[in-house]
């Protein structure tokens, strides 16, 4: 084997990482990048440090298609503690208010959830990773900045499913002399841009007792599920003192994030033009897609070339894979 470049391997593909709690998404990304000795990598939507679960990581050319996962629907399992409000709406923040929630029942929670289903408007948390003037909101918050309303504009999101999985009363959550509060486990299937912490906070407000997130696990992101994800610890054990190539079997194909997009094959001659960024004609494309649709473009031998849009009988390149 020849001498390795200092800057990493030019590998391509998607890793389904099961992020551990207590680390940032960027820390998880950097550790995975080192394990694979990858030249280029990016994740597809941050998870809070307390959160666990699915964090797809794109290596090399697959980073060009990470936006499809950023825009994809997500599914979460979360636990809300009722009766306690925190500065950050999760258990990492300082407690700002406590009140008894002993009267809250599972049915009271169930009765409120329909208000959150469907298309709703949500104000992002001041402690979110959403950026204002190029800096995450949580950094502004920690600096005590007084931000204008436009920094946290309401956004339209869609909650496809929002269900109670389990409810535990304060007495069921008690431990010794420690003060206890009710907890509710929920499952949420939502569109991009949804903040589970804000759902907890808003539910607590409607109940009149406050609430915050104490557990959060991402089960699904677009076409991917956590059942197929691997943890950093598992990768480290598997690699041991070996070469990073031994981990490559965990990588999904470059076009895995867009596997649901209609696939179109073009001739070898057309492929050369497409690779140069030129539009190519295709009648086949209109059998599986419509004007303005995005299509996944492959050569006759099955090699993935990129994605394009259908316009006036042509496939116009939008993202091209470079090899």
LINMOPE-V28604 format. One record per residue. N is the residue number from 1. RES is the residue in three letters. SS is DSSP state (@ for helix, = for strand, . for the rest). D_LAST is the distance of its C-alpha to the last C-alpha in Angstrom with 2 decimals. Layout:
BEGIN
n: {N:N}
res: {RES:RES}
ss: {SS:SS}
d_last: {D_LAST:D_LAST}
END
This chain:
BEGIN
n: {1:2:3:4:5:6:7:8:9:10:11:12:13:14:15:16:17:18:19:20:21:22:23:24:25:26:27:28:29:30:31:32:33:34:35:36:37:38:39:40:41:42:43:44:45:46:47:48:49:50:51:52:53:54:55:56:57:58:59:60:61:62:63:64:65:66:67:68:69:70:71:72:73:74:75:76:77:78:79:80:81:82:83:84:85:86:87:88:89:90:91:92:93:94:95:96:97:98:99:100:101:102:103:104:105:106:107:108:109:110:111:112:113:114:115:116:117:118:119:120:121:122:123:124:125:126:127:128:129:130:131:132:133:134:135:136:137:138:139:140:141:142:143:144:145:146:147:148:149:150:151:152:153:154:155:156:157:158:159:160:161:162:163:164:165:166:167:168:169:170:171:172:173:174:175:176:177:178:179:180:181:182:183:184:185:186:187:188:189:190:191:192:193:194:195:196:197:198:199:200:201:202:203:204:205:206:207:208:209:210:211:212:213:214:215:216:217:218:219:220:221:222:223:224:225:226:227:228:229:230:231:232:233:234:235:236:237:238:239:240:241:242:243:244:245:246:247:248:249:250:251:252:253:254:255:256:257:258:259:260:261:262:263:264:265:266:267:268:269:270:271:272:273:274:275:276:277:278:279:280:281:282:283:284:285:286:287:288:289:290:291:292:293:294:295:296:297:298:299:300:301:302:303:304:305:306:307:308:309:310:311:312:313:314:315:316:317:318:319:320:321:322:323}
res: {UNK:UNK:UNK:UNK:UNK:UNK:UNK:UNK:UNK:UNK:UNK:UNK:UNK:UNK:UNK:UNK:UNK:UNK:UNK:UNK:UNK:UNK:UNK:UNK:UNK:UNK:UNK:UNK:UNK:UNK:UNK:UNK:UNK:UNK:UNK:UNK:UNK:UNK:UNK:UNK:UNK:UNK:UNK:UNK:UNK:UNK:UNK:UNK:UNK:UNK:UNK:UNK:UNK:UNK:UNK:UNK:UNK:UNK:UNK:UNK:UNK:UNK:UNK:UNK:UNK:UNK:UNK:UNK:UNK:UNK:UNK:UNK:UNK:UNK:UNK:UNK:UNK:UNK:UNK:UNK:UNK:UNK:UNK:UNK:UNK:UNK:UNK:UNK:UNK:UNK:UNK:UNK:UNK:UNK:UNK:UNK:UNK:UNK:UNK:UNK:UNK:UNK:UNK:UNK:UNK:UNK:UNK:UNK:UNK:UNK:UNK:UNK:UNK:UNK:UNK:UNK:UNK:UNK:UNK:UNK:UNK:UNK:UNK:UNK:UNK:UNK:UNK:UNK:UNK:UNK:UNK:UNK:UNK:UNK:UNK:UNK:UNK:UNK:UNK:UNK:UNK:UNK:UNK:UNK:UNK:UNK:UNK:UNK:UNK:UNK:UNK:UNK:UNK:UNK:UNK:UNK:UNK:UNK:UNK:UNK:UNK:UNK:UNK:UNK:UNK:UNK:UNK:UNK:UNK:UNK:UNK:UNK:UNK:UNK:UNK:UNK:UNK:UNK:UNK:UNK:UNK:UNK:UNK:UNK:UNK:UNK:UNK:UNK:UNK:UNK:UNK:UNK:UNK:UNK:UNK:UNK:UNK:UNK:UNK:UNK:UNK:UNK:UNK:UNK:UNK:UNK:UNK:UNK:UNK:UNK:UNK:UNK:UNK:UNK:UNK:UNK:UNK:UNK:UNK:UNK:UNK:UNK:UNK:UNK:UNK:UNK:UNK:UNK:UNK:UNK:UNK:UNK:UNK:UNK:UNK:UNK:UNK:UNK:UNK:UNK:UNK:UNK:UNK:UNK:UNK:UNK:UNK:UNK:UNK:UNK:UNK:UNK:UNK:UNK:UNK:UNK:UNK:UNK:UNK:UNK:UNK:UNK:UNK:UNK:UNK:UNK:UNK:UNK:UNK:UNK:UNK:UNK:UNK:UNK:UNK:UNK:UNK:UNK:UNK:UNK:UNK:UNK:UNK:UNK:UNK:UNK:UNK:UNK:UNK:UNK:UNK:UNK:UNK:UNK:UNK:UNK:UNK:UNK:UNK:UNK:UNK:UNK:UNK:UNK:UNK:UNK:UNK:UNK:UNK:UNK:UNK:UNK:UNK:UNK:UNK:UNK:UNK:UNK:UNK:UNK:UNK:UNK:UNK}
ss: {.:.:.:.:.:.:.:.:=:.:.:.:=:=:=:=:=:=:=:.:.:.:.:.:@:@:@:@:@:@:@:@:@:@:@:@:.:=:.:.:=:=:=:.:.:.:.:.:.:.:.:=:=:=:=:=:=:=:=:@:@:@:@:@:@:@:@:@:@:@:.:.:.:=:=:=:=:=:=:=:=:=:.:=:=:=:.:.:.:=:.:.:.:.:=:=:=:=:.:.:.:.:.:.:.:@:@:@:@:@:@:@:@:@:@:@:.:=:=:=:=:=:=:.:.:.:.:.:.:.:=:=:.:.:=:=:@:@:@:@:@:@:.:.:.:.:.:.:@:@:@:@:.:=:=:=:=:=:=:=:=:=:=:=:=:=:=:=:.:@:@:@:@:.:=:.:.:=:.:.:.:.:=:=:=:=:=:=:=:=:.:.:.:.:.:@:@:@:@:@:@:@:@:@:@:@:@:.:.:.:=:=:=:=:=:=:=:=:=:=:=:.:.:=:=:@:@:@:.:=:.:@:@:@:@:@:@:@:@:.:.:.:.:@:@:@:@:@:@:@:.:=:.:@:@:@:@:@:.:.:.:.:=:=:=:=:.:@:@:@:@:@:@:@:@:.:.:.:.:=:=:.:.:.:@:@:@:@:.:.:.:.:.:=:=:=:=:=:=:.:.:.:.:=:=:=:=:=:=:=:=:.:.:=:=:=:=:=:=:=:.:.:.}
d_last: {21.17:20.20:21.05:19.05:17.81:20.21:17.79:16.27:13.41:9.88:10.54:9.93:12.93:16.45:19.51:22.92:25.10:28.89:29.96:33.27:36.03:36.99:33.58:31.59:28.26:26.72:28.38:27.00:23.46:23.88:25.39:22.64:20.05:22.21:22.73:19.05:18.55:15.63:14.30:14.20:16.28:18.66:21.41:22.40:26.02:28.56:31.21:34.50:35.27:37.94:35.64:34.06:31.69:28.33:25.77:22.23:19.69:16.07:13.58:10.35:8.61:11.82:13.88:13.23:15.40:17.99:20.44:21.06:22.48:24.33:25.99:26.75:30.21:31.28:34.09:36.16:39.15:41.36:44.85:47.04:50.14:52.91:55.56:53.48:51.58:49.28:47.92:44.31:45.19:43.90:45.43:43.75:46.01:49.67:52.22:53.84:56.13:57.59:59.95:61.23:59.21:61.47:62.49:58.97:58.41:55.49:56.99:57.05:53.31:52.71:54.80:52.66:49.17:49.44:49.54:45.96:44.47:42.80:41.73:43.16:42.86:42.06:42.39:39.74:41.19:41.84:40.17:36.88:33.46:33.68:33.40:36.13:35.69:32.48:34.24:34.50:37.89:38.77:38.71:41.07:43.27:43.56:44.59:47.28:46.08:47.89:45.12:45.87:45.61:42.48:40.57:40.97:41.22:41.81:38.89:38.96:37.57:38.12:39.63:39.23:41.14:43.26:45.48:47.79:46.97:49.83:52.55:54.49:57.68:58.59:60.87:58.10:55.87:58.69:58.77:61.97:63.30:59.99:60.02:57.90:56.32:55.11:51.47:49.54:46.32:44.28:41.26:39.35:36.74:35.68:33.34:31.06:33.04:35.90:37.65:39.45:41.58:42.85:43.73:45.76:47.41:48.33:49.70:51.81:53.18:54.26:55.92:57.62:56.77:53.32:50.34:47.19:44.21:44.67:41.82:38.52:35.92:32.90:32.77:30.17:27.34:26.16:25.41:25.55:28.77:30.00:31.11:27.57:26.97:27.31:29.06:28.27:31.31:30.15:26.79:28.76:31.15:28.55:26.66:29.92:29.51:26.55:22.93:20.58:18.66:21.81:21.06:17.64:19.54:20.55:17.15:16.94:13.95:11.81:14.07:17.22:18.66:18.84:19.90:23.13:21.69:22.42:19.79:19.49:18.13:17.62:17.86:15.35:16.88:16.67:12.99:12.38:14.72:13.39:9.91:12.27:14.19:17.04:19.23:19.71:22.92:23.35:26.73:25.39:24.04:27.65:28.83:27.11:26.90:29.00:28.86:27.05:25.35:21.77:19.88:16.84:14.97:13.72:13.59:16.60:15.15:14.53:10.74:10.51:9.42:11.38:15.08:17.61:21.39:23.95:26.18:28.65:27.06:23.54:20.36:19.50:15.95:16.41:13.20:9.81:6.62:3.81:0.00}
END
